[in-house]
Amino acid sequence: MVKGPPASRAYNAEDTPTRAAEGFVQGKGLTEKDLEICEIDDGKYVVALVKE
């Protein structure tokens, strides 16, 4: 699992991905459908399961 940006920065008020989310998926070779939001370190973050 790879931790990405905070969920509050990854999605706007309309639940649309922001440039932060787009950059994260592009950098990892993923799609938006691969993202999940998880509670990590007392905050909500975007995460993705990356298979190597």
GULOFI-196085 format. One line per field, with one value per residue (C-alpha): residue number from 1; residue in three letters; x, y, z. Coordinates in steps of 0.1 Angstrom, whole numbers, plus 5000, padded with zeros to 4 digits. Example, Ala and Ser with C-alpha at 12.3 -4.5 7.8 and 13.67 -1.06 7.14 Angstrom:
n = 1,2
res = ALA,SER
u = 5123,5137
v = 4955,4989
w = 5078,5071
END
This chain:
n = 1,2,3,4,5,6,7,8,9,10,11,12,13,14,15,16,17,18,19,20,21,22,23,24,25,26,27,28,29,30,31,32,33,34,35,36,37,38,39,40,41,42,43,44,45,46,47,48,49,50,51,52
res = MET,VAL,LYS,GLY,PRO,PRO,ALA,SER,ARG,ALA,TYR,ASN,ALA,GLU,ASP,THR,PRO,THR,ARG,ALA,ALA,GLU,GLY,PHE,VAL,GLN,GLY,LYS,GLY,LEU,THR,GLU,LYS,ASP,LEU,GLU,ILE,CYS,GLU,ILE,ASP,ASP,GLY,LYS,TYR,VAL,VAL,ALA,LEU,VAL,LYS,GLU
u = 5000,5013,5002,4993,4982,4957,4921,4912,4938,4931,4894,4875,4841,4823,4844,4862,4900,4923,4958,4972,4953,4959,4997,4997,4980,5001,5033,5024,5009,4974,4939,4915,4896,4927,4924,4909,4907,4921,4925,4963,4981,4950,4941,4924,4948,4945,4961,4966,4976,5006,5017,5054
v = 5000,5034,5065,5095,5130,5139,5133,5169,5179,5150,5157,5190,5198,5181,5149,5155,5146,5175,5179,5163,5131,5132,5136,5107,5082,5093,5090,5054,5043,5039,5051,5070,5037,5023,5049,5045,5068,5054,5067,5069,5087,5105,5118,5107,5099,5086,5052,5027,4991,4989,4955,4952
w = 5000,4990,5010,4988,4996,5023,5012,5017,4991,4967,4963,4961,4977,4947,4953,4920,4919,4922,4906,4937,4931,4894,4900,4925,4901,4872,4891,4902,4869,4883,4876,4899,4904,4922,4950,4984,5014,5047,5082,5088,5116,5128,5093,5061,5032,4997,4994,4966,4965,4942,4929,4921
END
